[in-house]
Amino acid sequence: MAAGTRVRVLEVAESVMKDLPAEECQELQAMIGATFRVSAVDEHGAAWVDTRLVRRADGYRHSHSLALDPHEMEVAPLKRRPTTR
């Protein structure tokens, strides 16, 4: 796994969400099934992915950075560009 690899999130660990507000847990759960580009791989082999900036109704803006272990993701298939003839 290397930075720049596209991965699909398969699961988000419960331990990540245990102390978060319900709204943030929902945002993390919404990552399941979505595809992200790996921004970094840490010294433990976890692939880090980041969400886009989320804006709430109260004006607060934030994003999520999530470390994924191998069983929590899969490499996403490459998107094929249409060929022109």
C-alpha positions in Angstrom: 0.0 0.0 0.0 1.3 3.5 -0.9 0.1 7.0 -0.7 -2.1 7.8 -3.7 -3.6 4.3 -3.9 -7.4 4.4 -4.1 -9.2 2.3 -1.5 -12.8 1.4 -0.6 -13.7 1.5 3.1 -15.2 -1.8 4.2 -15.6 -1.0 7.9 -14.9 1.6 10.6 -13.7 0.2 13.9 -16.1 0.6 16.8 -13.2 1.7 19.0 -12.8 4.8 16.7 -16.3 5.9 17.3 -16.8 5.0 21.0 -16.3 8.5 22.4 -17.6 10.6 19.4 -20.9 12.4 19.2 -23.6 10.6 17.3 -23.4 13.0 14.3 -19.7 12.3 13.8 -20.3 8.5 14.1 -22.9 8.8 11.3 -20.3 10.7 9.2 -17.7 8.0 9.7 -20.3 5.2 9.0 -21.1 7.0 5.8 -17.5 6.4 4.7 -18.2 2.7 4.4 -18.5 1.7 0.8 -16.9 5.0 -0.4 -13.6 5.3 -2.2 -10.7 7.5 -1.0 -7.2 8.2 -2.0 -4.6 7.2 0.6 -2.8 10.3 1.9 -0.2 8.5 3.9 0.9 5.1 5.3 2.1 5.2 8.9 4.8 3.2 10.6 2.3 0.6 11.7 1.1 0.0 8.1 -2.2 1.8 8.5 -3.4 3.7 5.4 -4.7 7.2 6.2 -7.7 8.6 4.3 -9.4 12.0 4.6 -12.9 13.1 4.0 -13.9 16.4 2.4 -14.7 19.3 4.6 -18.2 19.0 6.1 -20.2 22.1 6.9 -22.9 21.8 9.6 -25.9 24.0 9.8 -24.3 25.9 12.7 -21.4 27.0 10.5 -18.9 24.6 12.1 -16.6 23.0 9.5 -14.6 19.8 9.9 -13.2 16.8 8.1 -12.1 13.3 9.2 -8.8 11.6 8.9 -9.1 7.9 9.4 -6.4 5.2 9.8 -7.5 1.9 8.1 -6.0 -1.5 8.8 -5.8 -3.9 5.9 -9.0 -5.7 6.8 -11.0 -2.4 6.9 -10.3 -1.6 3.2 -9.8 -3.0 -0.2 -7.9 -1.5 -3.2 -10.5 0.1 -5.5 -10.6 -0.8 -9.1 -9.1 1.7 -11.5 -11.6 4.0 -13.2 -11.3 3.5 -16.9 -11.4 6.6 -19.1 -13.5 6.3 -22.3 -11.4 5.8 -25.4 -11.9 7.9 -28.5 -11.5 6.5 -31.9 
